[in-house]
């Protein structure tokens, strides 16, 4: 049994006496002259589940939003009606299990009870097969944990990522970064056993990344740091006997930092004017950039906004964005809506671009951004944050605690003051944050 428009065989049928499976078969025989060649959309009814292609009868039914068709392998209306009755007794989950590698369901049952006994046999065999597969996997994992010589980077990846996900202490972006480093290690070391790798082997990995000239020293150092962390994870669990990535010397990042400092610039007023005045084919794109510019919200935070994210503070009457999805704990926050975009926000439906994944959203807005301003000099979507922060600092430099309030607005950790401000002070008042935010103008 398969989904789709081409009927295929999903079960085996035997010739059996035409004994009625229940008392309603005679009523169904009275419908013998119904046009079973129907292709009507409302097929999932008692009558229309049965239909013909040529002279052969088929059974069709919608299960979990998919249309299934199965050949009844007969041209005889009486046999077809009987077999349809059997299939009608099977629930959706059982329909998926009707043809397995362990058992071929034979349609030779004259009573409901016989059919149900057969179905229970199918379930029991599938349960036992699942248990056997579980035992095999468990034995493999236990063997790898007691025998350190079997640990490769591929197996370590599975263990490390599984543990991180179970602990639920890292973001999806961090998991993606770990997987990127693991992919590099697996490509370089292949199936080499980790305990057989020397310090020189890991230095060779570092040298290889340098020679590729596709990554900065800072990026290569990040991969080396992850590698040391992976091996320390394995060492702490006695999966390996030593961490030979630990002695590898990191690359010099001074030149990288100098280049970044020279390249990275905030948006000038001229840039902002171009971004805000550009005639985008999709007007919603301008709203994305407005929210980024006036709130310093991250790209993914804007993509995650829904209608429920727009709220009003009962005490002050201030409207704010309630950000519940962010890259860090500090990113979970309430951001007052800037006075210059309040009317626009209240008259806009969220999400701004429905059904858009994180990556697709980022690609779309970056493509539109570089139509308004030239790509380069380190300017990108994230530059909106830097531009907002720089102007906010300049406008509030003399105000007490302005830096801490700004950190709360943009979702940065407050360092040593975090316990006092967040745990006891419960953050700053909404109107205080509104004043900081509204002080920024473009």
ABEGO torsion letter per residue (X at the ends): XBBEABBBBABBBBBBBBBBABAAAAAAAAAAABBAABABABABBAAAABBBBEABBBBBBBBGGBBBBBBAGBABAAAAAAAAAAAAABBAAAAAAABBAABBBBBABABAAAAAAAAAAAAAAAAAAAAAAAAAAAAAAAAAAABAAABBAAAAAAAAAAAAAAAGABBAAAAAAAAAAAAAAAAAAEABBAAABBAAAAAAAAAAAAAAGABBAAAAAAAAAAAAAAAAAAAAAGABABBAAAABBBBBAAAAAAAAAAABBBBBAAAAAAAAABBBABAAAAAAAAAAAAAGBBAAAAAABBAAABBBBAAAGBBBBBBABBABAAABBBBBBBAAAAAAAAABBOBABBGBBAAAAAAAAAAAAAAABBBEGGBBAAAAAAAAAAAAAAAAAABBGAAAAAAAAAGBBAEAAAAAAAAAAGEBBAAAAAAAAAABBX
